[in-house]
């Protein structure tokens, strides 16, 4: 068995040094160093509380604060020497602090444990990432509003089952994506409320015998309140699972959007042109312009959903309180946040530069008898029962299929053979423009309503 020098703070308990492989296997510093600034932030607040209750002298507090600031700068400029022998971000920082200021550095851990320390760090980290992510969602929403307003009158086919259903406007279609992002943002903001509860002070699992002031620390760290139960405080990862769930929904929405962008930019649809800066070519086929960014975002959805499943499985059989299993929570969380940030940024940068091929969209909307429902509604308004109108329109569509013509291209005489209440004004509703304009209600596709929806959305974003 290969041994290593035993220099960890817990070494007095053991008579045998940690195996070299086990030391590497159990260490988390390679990834949890990402929370270093949050760890320092929490330590500063904890030190201020220890000063307040008399555990630290003013000089010791000043030394700790200055030492932590030095470490923060070393980490920021890349000169901090991370050591796997110190296991994790917490012990690395504490060991360096003790090197810098001596015995005072060893007092910092009074009244806390790595269990409540890491739980606090993760919450501080996720709180900051949620703020970043919601900001990017807002930027993407703004881009969607700009394009939706620009294309409020651009007619395209609306689909169900990926079959032409009814004509809509491209602006209306984009506003559907805006609404999805509204819900995404609300979920994140709601998740943030449960993240913003402070576990520090729970110590290892039972609290501490020191007269700590948890409300004071919560105020310093801008948490809404301290957590209510020490056992739950150190073992709870519900907030992490909830973040991953919200992230999975965001990526699912972006994946659906990606799928449409991929389809629309294909030669078979040819509805849009994606900006060159967000596409790549082929190493062998010079004509290719591949929609790599939407495709990659669509693919990255799987990893975020996988992280959600990983976190659920991580927690499903854990007894109270903290267990080493929880070390496995960080990498899925970090990657989820990174993937969300990068995907949202890519979309926010790409969407403003999408160009619509309006003529192609318009011609596609004329296919598939997209105004058939409008003809049925026309007949109902003239007194026919809807089921009878449905039958009449079905016969008219069959004629159109047989003669390869749209309903608007059938003659009045041909339409009247199915119902004599059809008159010349039928062509007003069979026209694509008339169809979209008739949906002139809240949530409808009429250009006027699209512009109103955009204006309302802009006002909401300002709040």
C-alpha positions as a Markdown table, in Angstrom:
| # | Residue | x | y | z |
|---|---|---|---|---|
| 1 | Unk | 0.0 | 0.0 | 0.0 |
| 2 | Unk | 1.4 | 3.4 | -1.0 |
| 3 | Unk | 1.4 | 5.9 | 1.8 |
| 4 | Unk | 1.7 | 9.7 | 1.8 |
| 5 | Unk | 2.8 | 12.1 | 4.4 |
| 6 | Unk | 0.1 | 12.8 | 6.8 |
| 7 | Unk | -0.4 | 16.5 | 7.2 |
| 8 | Unk | -4.2 | 17.0 | 7.2 |
| 9 | Unk | -5.9 | 18.8 | 10.1 |
| 10 | Unk | -7.6 | 15.5 | 11.1 |
| 11 | Unk | -4.4 | 13.5 | 11.4 |
| 12 | Unk | -4.4 | 13.2 | 15.2 |
| 13 | Unk | -7.3 | 10.8 | 15.0 |
| 14 | Unk | -5.4 | 8.3 | 12.8 |
| 15 | Unk | -2.5 | 6.0 | 13.3 |
| 16 | Unk | -2.1 | 5.2 | 9.6 |
| 17 | Unk | -1.6 | 7.7 | 6.8 |
| 18 | Unk | -4.2 | 7.9 | 4.0 |
| 19 | Unk | -3.5 | 5.7 | 1.0 |
| 20 | Unk | -2.2 | 7.8 | -2.0 |
| 21 | Unk | -5.0 | 6.6 | -4.3 |
| 22 | Unk | -7.7 | 7.2 | -1.6 |
| 23 | Unk | -6.3 | 10.7 | -1.1 |
| 24 | Unk | -6.8 | 11.4 | -4.8 |
| 25 | Unk | -10.1 | 9.6 | -5.0 |
| 26 | Unk | -11.7 | 11.4 | -2.1 |
| 27 | Unk | -10.4 | 14.9 | -2.8 |
| 28 | Unk | -12.7 | 17.5 | -4.3 |
| 29 | Unk | -10.3 | 20.5 | -4.6 |
| 30 | Unk | -9.9 | 20.0 | -8.4 |
| 31 | Unk | -13.5 | 21.1 | -8.8 |
| 32 | Unk | -14.8 | 22.7 | -5.6 |
| 33 | Unk | -12.1 | 25.4 | -5.8 |
| 34 | Unk | -14.6 | 27.1 | -8.1 |
| 35 | Unk | -16.4 | 28.2 | -5.0 |
| 36 | Unk | -13.3 | 29.8 | -3.5 |
| 37 | Unk | -14.6 | 33.3 | -3.5 |
| 38 | Unk | -17.9 | 32.2 | -2.0 |
| 39 | Unk | -16.0 | 30.3 | 0.7 |
| 40 | Unk | -14.0 | 33.5 | 1.5 |
| 41 | Unk | -17.2 | 35.5 | 1.5 |
| 42 | Unk | -18.7 | 33.2 | 4.1 |
| 43 | Unk | -15.5 | 33.1 | 6.2 |
| 44 | Unk | -15.4 | 36.9 | 6.4 |
| 45 | Unk | -19.0 | 37.0 | 7.7 |
| 46 | Unk | -18.3 | 34.2 | 10.1 |
| 47 | Unk | -15.2 | 36.0 | 11.4 |
| 48 | Unk | -17.2 | 39.2 | 11.9 |
| 49 | Unk | -19.7 | 37.2 | 14.0 |
| 50 | Unk | -16.9 | 35.6 | 16.1 |
| 51 | Unk | -15.6 | 39.1 | 16.8 |
| 52 | Unk | -19.1 | 40.2 | 17.8 |
| 53 | Unk | -19.5 | 37.3 | 20.3 |
| 54 | Unk | -16.0 | 37.7 | 21.7 |
| 55 | Unk | -14.4 | 34.6 | 20.3 |
| 56 | Unk | -11.9 | 36.7 | 18.3 |
| 57 | Unk | -10.1 | 39.9 | 19.3 |
| 58 | Unk | -10.2 | 42.9 | 17.1 |
| 59 | Unk | -6.6 | 42.2 | 16.0 |
| 60 | Unk | -7.3 | 38.6 | 15.2 |
| 61 | Unk | -10.4 | 39.6 | 13.2 |
| 62 | Unk | -8.3 | 42.2 | 11.3 |
| 63 | Unk | -5.6 | 39.6 | 10.6 |
| 64 | Unk | -8.1 | 37.1 | 9.3 |
| 65 | Unk | -9.9 | 39.7 | 7.1 |
| 66 | Unk | -6.6 | 40.8 | 5.6 |
| 67 | Unk | -5.4 | 37.3 | 5.2 |
| 68 | Unk | -8.6 | 36.2 | 3.4 |
| 69 | Unk | -8.3 | 39.3 | 1.1 |
| 70 | Unk | -4.8 | 38.3 | 0.2 |
| 71 | Unk | -5.9 | 34.7 | -0.6 |
| 72 | Unk | -8.8 | 36.1 | -2.7 |
| 73 | Unk | -6.3 | 38.1 | -4.7 |
| 74 | Unk | -4.0 | 35.1 | -5.1 |
| 75 | Unk | -6.9 | 33.0 | -6.4 |
| 76 | Unk | -8.0 | 35.8 | -8.8 |
| 77 | Unk | -4.6 | 36.2 | -10.3 |
| 78 | Unk | -3.8 | 32.5 | -10.5 |
| 79 | Unk | -0.9 | 32.4 | -8.0 |
| 80 | Unk | -2.7 | 30.4 | -5.3 |
| 81 | Unk | -1.1 | 27.0 | -4.8 |
| 82 | Unk | -3.8 | 24.4 | -4.5 |
| 83 | Unk | -2.9 | 21.2 | -2.7 |
| 84 | Unk | -4.7 | 17.9 | -3.1 |
| 85 | Unk | -3.4 | 17.0 | 0.4 |
| 86 | Unk | -5.8 | 19.5 | 1.8 |
| 87 | Unk | -8.7 | 17.7 | 0.2 |
| 88 | Unk | -11.0 | 20.6 | -0.6 |
| 89 | Unk | -11.4 | 24.3 | -1.1 |
| 90 | Unk | -12.1 | 24.9 | 2.6 |
| 91 | Unk | -9.0 | 23.3 | 3.9 |
| 92 | Unk | -6.8 | 24.8 | 1.2 |
| 93 | Unk | -7.9 | 28.3 | 2.2 |
| 94 | Unk | -7.7 | 27.7 | 5.9 |
| 95 | Unk | -4.2 | 26.2 | 5.6 |
| 96 | Unk | -3.0 | 29.1 | 3.5 |
| 97 | Unk | -4.6 | 31.5 | 6.0 |
| 98 | Unk | -2.8 | 29.9 | 8.9 |
| 99 | Unk | 0.5 | 30.1 | 6.9 |
| 100 | Unk | -0.1 | 33.9 | 6.4 |
| 101 | Unk | -1.3 | 34.9 | 9.9 |
| 102 | Unk | -0.5 | 32.1 | 12.3 |
| 103 | Unk | -2.6 | 30.9 | 15.2 |
| 104 | Unk | -5.5 | 33.4 | 14.4 |
| 105 | Unk | -6.1 | 31.4 | 11.2 |
| 106 | Unk | -6.8 | 28.3 | 13.3 |
| 107 | Unk | -9.5 | 30.1 | 15.2 |
| 108 | Unk | -11.6 | 30.9 | 12.2 |
| 109 | Unk | -13.3 | 27.4 | 12.2 |
| 110 | Unk | -14.7 | 27.9 | 15.7 |
| 111 | Unk | -18.4 | 27.2 | 15.7 |
| 112 | Unk | -18.7 | 25.8 | 12.2 |
| 113 | Unk | -18.0 | 22.6 | 10.2 |
| 114 | Unk | -17.1 | 21.9 | 6.7 |
| 115 | Unk | -20.7 | 20.5 | 6.5 |
| 116 | Unk | -22.4 | 23.8 | 7.0 |
| 117 | Unk | -19.6 | 25.6 | 5.3 |
| 118 | Unk | -20.0 | 23.8 | 2.0 |
| 119 | Unk | -23.8 | 24.0 | 2.2 |
| 120 | Unk | -23.4 | 27.8 | 2.5 |
| 121 | Unk | -20.9 | 28.0 | -0.3 |
| 122 | Unk | -23.1 | 26.2 | -2.7 |
| 123 | Unk | -26.1 | 28.4 | -1.9 |
| 124 | Unk | -24.0 | 31.5 | -2.4 |
| 125 | Unk | -22.7 | 30.2 | -5.7 |
| 126 | Unk | -26.1 | 29.2 | -7.0 |
| 127 | Unk | -27.6 | 32.5 | -5.9 |
| 128 | Unk | -25.1 | 34.3 | -8.0 |
| 129 | Unk | -25.5 | 32.0 | -11.0 |
| 130 | Unk | -29.2 | 32.4 | -10.9 |
| 131 | Unk | -28.8 | 36.1 | -11.1 |
| 132 | Unk | -26.5 | 35.7 | -14.1 |
| 133 | Unk | -28.9 | 33.3 | -15.8 |
| 134 | Unk | -32.0 | 35.4 | -15.3 |
| 135 | Unk | -30.1 | 38.3 | -16.8 |
| 136 | Unk | -29.3 | 36.3 | -19.9 |
| 137 | Unk | -32.9 | 35.2 | -20.2 |
| 138 | Unk | -33.9 | 38.8 | -20.2 |
| 139 | Unk | -31.4 | 39.5 | -22.9 |
| 140 | Unk | -32.7 | 36.7 | -25.0 |
| 141 | Unk | -36.3 | 37.9 | -24.4 |
| 142 | Unk | -35.4 | 41.4 | -25.6 |
| 143 | Unk | -33.9 | 39.9 | -28.7 |
| 144 | Unk | -37.1 | 37.9 | -29.4 |
| 145 | Unk | -39.2 | 41.0 | -28.8 |
| 146 | Unk | -37.2 | 43.0 | -31.3 |
| 147 | Unk | -37.6 | 40.4 | -34.0 |
| 148 | Unk | -41.2 | 39.7 | -33.2 |
| 149 | Unk | -42.0 | 43.4 | -33.6 |
| 150 | Unk | -40.1 | 43.6 | -36.8 |
| 151 | Unk | -41.9 | 40.5 | -38.2 |
| 152 | Unk | -45.4 | 41.2 | -36.7 |
| 153 | Unk | -47.0 | 41.0 | -40.2 |
| 154 | Unk | -44.8 | 38.2 | -41.7 |
| 155 | Unk | -47.1 | 35.3 | -42.5 |
| 156 | Unk | -46.0 | 31.8 | -42.1 |
| 157 | Unk | -47.7 | 28.4 | -41.6 |
| 158 | Unk | -48.6 | 27.4 | -38.1 |
| 159 | Unk | -48.2 | 23.7 | -37.5 |
| 160 | Unk | -49.7 | 20.9 | -35.5 |
| 161 | Unk | -48.2 | 17.4 | -35.8 |
| 162 | Unk | -45.7 | 19.2 | -38.1 |
| 163 | Unk | -48.5 | 19.5 | -40.6 |
| 164 | Unk | -49.7 | 22.9 | -41.9 |
| 165 | Unk | -52.6 | 23.9 | -39.6 |
| 166 | Unk | -53.5 | 27.6 | -39.8 |
| 167 | Unk | -51.6 | 30.7 | -40.8 |
| 168 | Unk | -49.8 | 32.7 | -38.1 |
| 169 | Unk | -47.3 | 35.5 | -38.1 |
| 170 | Unk | -43.6 | 34.9 | -37.4 |
| 171 | Unk | -43.8 | 37.6 | -34.7 |
| 172 | Unk | -46.6 | 35.6 | -33.0 |
| 173 | Unk | -44.6 | 32.5 | -33.2 |
| 174 | Unk | -41.6 | 34.1 | -31.6 |
| 175 | Unk | -43.8 | 35.5 | -28.8 |
| 176 | Unk | -44.6 | 31.9 | -27.9 |
| 177 | Unk | -40.9 | 31.4 | -27.1 |
| 178 | Unk | -40.9 | 34.6 | -25.1 |
| 179 | Unk | -43.7 | 33.2 | -22.9 |
| 180 | Unk | -41.8 | 30.0 | -22.3 |
| 181 | Unk | -38.8 | 32.1 | -21.1 |
| 182 | Unk | -41.2 | 34.1 | -18.8 |
| 183 | Unk | -42.0 | 30.8 | -17.0 |
| 184 | Unk | -38.4 | 29.8 | -16.9 |
| 185 | Unk | -37.4 | 33.0 | -15.3 |
| 186 | Unk | -40.2 | 32.8 | -12.7 |
| 187 | Unk | -39.1 | 29.2 | -11.8 |
| 188 | Unk | -35.6 | 30.4 | -11.2 |
| 189 | Unk | -36.7 | 33.3 | -9.2 |
| 190 | Unk | -38.9 | 31.1 | -7.1 |
| 191 | Unk | -36.0 | 28.6 | -6.7 |
| 192 | Unk | -33.8 | 31.4 | -5.5 |
| 193 | Unk | -36.1 | 32.0 | -2.6 |
| 194 | Unk | -35.4 | 28.6 | -1.2 |
| 195 | Unk | -31.7 | 28.8 | -2.1 |
| 196 | Unk | -31.4 | 32.1 | -0.1 |
| 197 | Unk | -31.7 | 30.4 | 3.3 |
| 198 | Unk | -28.5 | 30.2 | 5.3 |
| 199 | Unk | -27.3 | 26.9 | 6.8 |
| 200 | Unk | -24.1 | 28.3 | 8.4 |
| 201 | Unk | -24.3 | 27.7 | 12.2 |
| 202 | Unk | -25.6 | 24.2 | 11.9 |
| 203 | Unk | -22.0 | 23.1 | 12.3 |
| 204 | Unk | -21.5 | 19.3 | 11.6 |
| 205 | Unk | -25.2 | 18.4 | 12.3 |
| 206 | Unk | -26.3 | 19.5 | 15.7 |
| 207 | Unk | -25.4 | 23.1 | 16.0 |
| 208 | Unk | -22.7 | 24.5 | 18.2 |
| 209 | Unk | -22.3 | 25.3 | 21.9 |
| 210 | Unk | -20.9 | 28.7 | 21.2 |
| 211 | Unk | -23.3 | 31.6 | 21.5 |
| 212 | Unk | -23.3 | 32.3 | 17.8 |
| 213 | Unk | -25.5 | 35.0 | 16.1 |
| 214 | Unk | -26.9 | 33.4 | 13.0 |
| 215 | Unk | -29.2 | 36.3 | 12.2 |
| 216 | Unk | -26.2 | 38.6 | 12.1 |
| 217 | Unk | -24.3 | 36.3 | 9.7 |
| 218 | Unk | -27.4 | 35.9 | 7.5 |
| 219 | Unk | -27.7 | 39.7 | 7.3 |
| 220 | Unk | -24.0 | 40.1 | 6.3 |
| 221 | Unk | -24.3 | 37.5 | 3.6 |
| 222 | Unk | -27.7 | 38.8 | 2.4 |
| 223 | Unk | -29.6 | 35.6 | 3.1 |
| 224 | Unk | -33.3 | 36.0 | 3.8 |
| 225 | Unk | -33.0 | 34.1 | 7.1 |
| 226 | Unk | -31.0 | 31.3 | 8.8 |
| 227 | Unk | -32.2 | 27.7 | 8.3 |
| 228 | Unk | -34.5 | 26.2 | 11.0 |
| 229 | Unk | -33.1 | 22.7 | 11.6 |
| 230 | Unk | -29.4 | 21.9 | 11.9 |
| 231 | Unk | -29.8 | 18.3 | 10.6 |
| 232 | Unk | -31.7 | 19.4 | 7.5 |
| 233 | Unk | -29.4 | 22.3 | 7.0 |
| 234 | Unk | -26.2 | 20.3 | 6.3 |
| 235 | Unk | -27.9 | 17.5 | 4.4 |
| 236 | Unk | -30.5 | 19.3 | 2.3 |
| 237 | Unk | -29.8 | 19.4 | -1.5 |
| 238 | Unk | -33.4 | 20.0 | -2.5 |
| 239 | Unk | -32.4 | 23.5 | -3.7 |
| 240 | Unk | -29.8 | 22.0 | -6.0 |
| 241 | Unk | -32.2 | 19.5 | -7.5 |
| 242 | Unk | -34.7 | 22.3 | -8.0 |
| 243 | Unk | -32.1 | 24.4 | -9.8 |
| 244 | Unk | -31.3 | 21.5 | -12.0 |
| 245 | Unk | -35.0 | 20.9 | -12.7 |
| 246 | Unk | -35.5 | 24.5 | -13.7 |
| 247 | Unk | -32.4 | 24.3 | -15.8 |
| 248 | Unk | -33.7 | 21.2 | -17.5 |
| 249 | Unk | -36.9 | 23.0 | -18.5 |
| 250 | Unk | -34.9 | 26.0 | -19.8 |
| 251 | Unk | -32.8 | 23.6 | -22.0 |
| 252 | Unk | -35.8 | 21.7 | -23.1 |
| 253 | Unk | -37.3 | 25.0 | -24.3 |
| 254 | Unk | -34.1 | 26.0 | -26.1 |
| 255 | Unk | -34.0 | 22.5 | -27.6 |
| 256 | Unk | -37.4 | 22.9 | -29.1 |
| 257 | Unk | -36.5 | 26.3 | -30.4 |
| 258 | Unk | -33.3 | 24.8 | -31.8 |
| 259 | Unk | -35.2 | 22.1 | -33.6 |
| 260 | Unk | -37.3 | 24.7 | -35.4 |
| 261 | Unk | -34.3 | 26.8 | -36.3 |
| 262 | Unk | -32.6 | 23.7 | -37.8 |
| 263 | Unk | -35.8 | 22.8 | -39.7 |
| 264 | Unk | -36.5 | 26.4 | -40.9 |
| 265 | Unk | -32.9 | 26.9 | -42.1 |
| 266 | Unk | -33.0 | 23.7 | -44.2 |
| 267 | Unk | -33.5 | 23.6 | -47.9 |
| 268 | Unk | -36.7 | 21.8 | -47.4 |
| 269 | Unk | -38.3 | 24.7 | -45.4 |
| 270 | Unk | -36.0 | 27.6 | -46.3 |
| 271 | Unk | -37.8 | 30.0 | -44.0 |
| 272 | Unk | -34.9 | 31.7 | -42.4 |
| 273 | Unk | -31.2 | 32.5 | -42.9 |
| 274 | Unk | -29.0 | 32.0 | -39.8 |
| 275 | Unk | -26.1 | 34.4 | -39.4 |
| 276 | Unk | -22.8 | 33.0 | -40.8 |
| 277 | Unk | -21.1 | 33.6 | -37.5 |
| 278 | Unk | -23.2 | 30.9 | -35.9 |
| 279 | Unk | -22.8 | 28.3 | -38.6 |
| 280 | Unk | -20.0 | 26.2 | -39.9 |
| 281 | Unk | -19.1 | 24.5 | -43.2 |
| 282 | Unk | -18.3 | 21.0 | -44.2 |
| 283 | Unk | -14.8 | 19.6 | -44.6 |
| 284 | Unk | -15.8 | 17.8 | -47.8 |
| 285 | Unk | -19.0 | 19.5 | -49.1 |
| 286 | Unk | -18.3 | 23.2 | -50.0 |
| 287 | Unk | -22.0 | 24.1 | -50.3 |
| 288 | Unk | -22.9 | 23.2 | -46.7 |
| 289 | Unk | -23.9 | 25.8 | -44.1 |
| 290 | Unk | -24.6 | 23.8 | -40.9 |
| 291 | Unk | -26.7 | 25.2 | -38.1 |
| 292 | Unk | -24.1 | 24.1 | -35.5 |
| 293 | Unk | -25.1 | 26.4 | -32.6 |
| 294 | Unk | -28.8 | 25.3 | -32.5 |
| 295 | Unk | -27.8 | 21.7 | -33.0 |
| 296 | Unk | -25.2 | 21.9 | -30.1 |
| 297 | Unk | -27.7 | 23.5 | -27.8 |
| 298 | Unk | -30.2 | 20.8 | -28.7 |
| 299 | Unk | -27.6 | 18.2 | -27.8 |
| 300 | Unk | -26.5 | 19.9 | -24.6 |
| 301 | Unk | -30.0 | 19.5 | -23.3 |
| 302 | Unk | -29.3 | 15.9 | -22.6 |
| 303 | Unk | -26.4 | 16.6 | -20.3 |
| 304 | Unk | -28.5 | 19.0 | -18.2 |
| 305 | Unk | -31.4 | 16.6 | -17.9 |
| 306 | Unk | -28.8 | 13.9 | -17.0 |
| 307 | Unk | -27.5 | 16.1 | -14.2 |
| 308 | Unk | -31.0 | 16.4 | -12.8 |
| 309 | Unk | -31.3 | 12.6 | -12.8 |
| 310 | Unk | -27.8 | 12.3 | -11.2 |
| 311 | Unk | -28.7 | 14.6 | -8.3 |
| 312 | Unk | -32.0 | 12.8 | -7.7 |
| 313 | Unk | -30.2 | 9.5 | -7.5 |
| 314 | Unk | -27.5 | 11.0 | -5.4 |
| 315 | Unk | -30.0 | 12.0 | -2.7 |
| 316 | Unk | -32.6 | 9.2 | -2.9 |
| 317 | Unk | -31.2 | 6.9 | -0.2 |
| 318 | Unk | -29.2 | 9.1 | 2.1 |
| 319 | Unk | -29.9 | 9.0 | 5.8 |
| 320 | Unk | -29.6 | 12.2 | 7.9 |
| 321 | Unk | -27.3 | 14.0 | 8.1 |
| 322 | Unk | -24.3 | 14.8 | 5.9 |
| 323 | Unk | -22.7 | 12.0 | 3.9 |
| 324 | Unk | -19.7 | 12.0 | 1.7 |
| 325 | Unk | -22.0 | 11.2 | -1.2 |
| 326 | Unk | -22.8 | 14.9 | -1.3 |
| 327 | Unk | -19.4 | 15.6 | -2.7 |
| 328 | Unk | -20.8 | 14.4 | -6.0 |
| 329 | Unk | -23.4 | 17.3 | -6.1 |
| 330 | Unk | -21.0 | 20.0 | -7.3 |
| 331 | Unk | -19.8 | 18.9 | -10.7 |
| 332 | Unk | -23.4 | 18.4 | -12.0 |
| 333 | Unk | -24.4 | 21.8 | -10.6 |
| 334 | Unk | -21.4 | 23.6 | -12.1 |
| 335 | Unk | -21.9 | 22.0 | -15.5 |
| 336 | Unk | -25.6 | 22.8 | -15.4 |
| 337 | Unk | -24.9 | 26.4 | -14.7 |
| 338 | Unk | -22.2 | 26.6 | -17.4 |
| 339 | Unk | -24.4 | 25.0 | -20.0 |
| 340 | Unk | -27.3 | 27.3 | -19.3 |
| 341 | Unk | -25.1 | 30.4 | -19.4 |
| 342 | Unk | -23.4 | 29.4 | -22.6 |
| 343 | Unk | -26.6 | 28.3 | -24.4 |
| 344 | Unk | -28.5 | 31.4 | -23.4 |
| 345 | Unk | -25.7 | 33.6 | -24.5 |
| 346 | Unk | -25.4 | 31.9 | -27.8 |
| 347 | Unk | -29.1 | 32.3 | -28.5 |
| 348 | Unk | -29.2 | 35.9 | -27.3 |
| 349 | Unk | -26.4 | 36.8 | -29.6 |
| 350 | Unk | -27.8 | 34.8 | -32.6 |
| 351 | Unk | -31.5 | 35.7 | -32.6 |
| 352 | Unk | -31.2 | 39.4 | -33.5 |
| 353 | Unk | -29.4 | 38.5 | -36.8 |
| 354 | Unk | -31.9 | 35.9 | -38.1 |
| 355 | Unk | -33.2 | 36.9 | -41.5 |
| 356 | Unk | -36.7 | 35.8 | -42.6 |
| 357 | Unk | -37.4 | 34.6 | -46.1 |
| 358 | Unk | -40.9 | 36.1 | -46.2 |
| 359 | Unk | -41.9 | 35.0 | -49.6 |
| 360 | Unk | -41.1 | 31.4 | -48.8 |
| 361 | Unk | -43.0 | 31.5 | -45.6 |
| 362 | Unk | -46.0 | 33.0 | -47.3 |
| 363 | Unk | -46.0 | 30.4 | -50.1 |
| 364 | Unk | -45.7 | 27.6 | -47.5 |
| 365 | Unk | -48.7 | 29.0 | -45.6 |
| 366 | Unk | -50.8 | 28.7 | -48.8 |
| 367 | Unk | -50.1 | 25.0 | -48.9 |
| 368 | Unk | -51.9 | 22.5 | -46.8 |
| 369 | Unk | -55.3 | 24.4 | -46.9 |
| 370 | Unk | -54.4 | 26.5 | -43.9 |
| 371 | Unk | -57.5 | 28.6 | -44.1 |
| 372 | Unk | -59.9 | 25.6 | -44.0 |
| 373 | Unk | -60.9 | 26.5 | -40.4 |
| 374 | Unk | -61.6 | 30.1 | -41.6 |
| 375 | Unk | -64.0 | 28.7 | -44.2 |
| 376 | Unk | -65.8 | 26.6 | -41.5 |
| 377 | Unk | -66.1 | 29.7 | -39.2 |
| 378 | Unk | -67.4 | 31.7 | -42.2 |
| 379 | Unk | -70.2 | 29.1 | -42.7 |
| 380 | Unk | -71.0 | 29.0 | -39.0 |
| 381 | Unk | -71.4 | 32.8 | -39.0 |
| 382 | Unk | -73.9 | 32.4 | -41.8 |
| 383 | Unk | -76.0 | 30.1 | -39.7 |
| 384 | Unk | -74.7 | 26.6 | -40.4 |
| 385 | Unk | -74.0 | 24.2 | -37.5 |
| 386 | Unk | -70.3 | 23.7 | -37.0 |
| 387 | Unk | -70.3 | 20.0 | -37.6 |
| 388 | Unk | -72.1 | 20.5 | -40.9 |
| 389 | Unk | -69.7 | 23.3 | -41.8 |
| 390 | Unk | -66.8 | 20.9 | -41.0 |
| 391 | Unk | -68.3 | 18.4 | -43.5 |
| 392 | Unk | -68.7 | 21.1 | -46.2 |
| 393 | Unk | -65.1 | 22.2 | -45.8 |
| 394 | Unk | -63.8 | 18.7 | -46.0 |
| 395 | Unk | -65.5 | 18.2 | -49.4 |
| 396 | Unk | -64.0 | 21.5 | -50.6 |
| 397 | Unk | -60.5 | 20.4 | -49.4 |
| 398 | Unk | -60.9 | 17.1 | -51.2 |
| 399 | Unk | -61.6 | 19.0 | -54.4 |
| 400 | Unk | -58.5 | 21.1 | -53.8 |
| 401 | Unk | -56.4 | 18.0 | -53.2 |
| 402 | Unk | -57.7 | 16.4 | -56.4 |
| 403 | Unk | -57.1 | 19.5 | -58.5 |
| 404 | Unk | -53.9 | 20.6 | -56.7 |
| 405 | Unk | -55.3 | 24.0 | -55.8 |
| 406 | Unk | -55.7 | 25.9 | -52.5 |
| 407 | Unk | -59.1 | 26.8 | -51.3 |
| 408 | Unk | -58.6 | 30.4 | -52.2 |
| 409 | Unk | -57.9 | 29.2 | -55.8 |
| 410 | Unk | -61.3 | 27.4 | -56.2 |
| 411 | Unk | -63.9 | 29.3 | -58.1 |
| 412 | Unk | -67.1 | 30.6 | -56.4 |
| 413 | Unk | -69.2 | 28.2 | -58.5 |
| 414 | Unk | -67.0 | 25.2 | -57.3 |
| 415 | Unk | -67.4 | 26.3 | -53.6 |
| 416 | Unk | -71.2 | 26.8 | -54.0 |
| 417 | Unk | -71.7 | 23.2 | -55.1 |
| 418 | Unk | -71.0 | 22.3 | -51.4 |
| 419 | Unk | -73.2 | 25.1 | -49.9 |
| 420 | Unk | -75.3 | 27.8 | -51.5 |
| 421 | Unk | -74.7 | 30.2 | -48.6 |
| 422 | Unk | -71.2 | 30.8 | -49.8 |
| 423 | Unk | -70.9 | 34.1 | -51.6 |
| 424 | Unk | -68.2 | 36.4 | -53.1 |
| 425 | Unk | -67.1 | 37.6 | -49.6 |
| 426 | Unk | -65.7 | 34.2 | -48.8 |
| 427 | Unk | -62.4 | 35.2 | -50.4 |
| 428 | Unk | -61.9 | 37.7 | -47.7 |
| 429 | Unk | -61.5 | 34.9 | -45.2 |
| 430 | Unk | -59.7 | 32.5 | -47.5 |
| 431 | Unk | -56.9 | 35.0 | -47.9 |
| 432 | Unk | -54.0 | 34.5 | -45.5 |
| 433 | Unk | -54.0 | 38.2 | -44.5 |
| 434 | Unk | -57.7 | 38.0 | -43.7 |
| 435 | Unk | -57.1 | 34.8 | -41.7 |
| 436 | Unk | -54.4 | 36.2 | -39.4 |
| 437 | Unk | -56.2 | 39.6 | -39.0 |
| 438 | Unk | -59.4 | 37.9 | -37.8 |
| 439 | Unk | -57.5 | 36.5 | -34.8 |
| 440 | Unk | -57.7 | 39.9 | -33.3 |
| 441 | Unk | -58.0 | 39.1 | -29.6 |
| 442 | Unk | -55.7 | 38.7 | -26.6 |
| 443 | Unk | -53.3 | 36.0 | -27.4 |
| 444 | Unk | -54.2 | 35.9 | -31.1 |
| 445 | Unk | -51.9 | 36.1 | -34.1 |
| 446 | Unk | -53.3 | 39.3 | -35.6 |
| 447 | Unk | -50.4 | 41.8 | -36.3 |
| 448 | Unk | -52.1 | 44.4 | -34.1 |
| 449 | Unk | -52.2 | 42.0 | -31.2 |
| 450 | Unk | -48.6 | 40.9 | -31.7 |
| 451 | Unk | -47.5 | 44.5 | -31.4 |
| 452 | Unk | -49.5 | 45.0 | -28.3 |
| 453 | Unk | -48.1 | 41.8 | -26.8 |
| 454 | Unk | -44.6 | 43.1 | -27.6 |
| 455 | Unk | -45.3 | 46.4 | -25.9 |
| 456 | Unk | -46.7 | 44.8 | -22.8 |
| 457 | Unk | -43.8 | 42.4 | -22.6 |
| 458 | Unk | -41.3 | 45.3 | -22.9 |
| 459 | Unk | -43.0 | 47.0 | -19.9 |
| 460 | Unk | -42.9 | 43.8 | -17.9 |
| 461 | Unk | -39.1 | 43.4 | -18.6 |
| 462 | Unk | -38.5 | 46.8 | -17.1 |
| 463 | Unk | -40.0 | 45.8 | -13.7 |
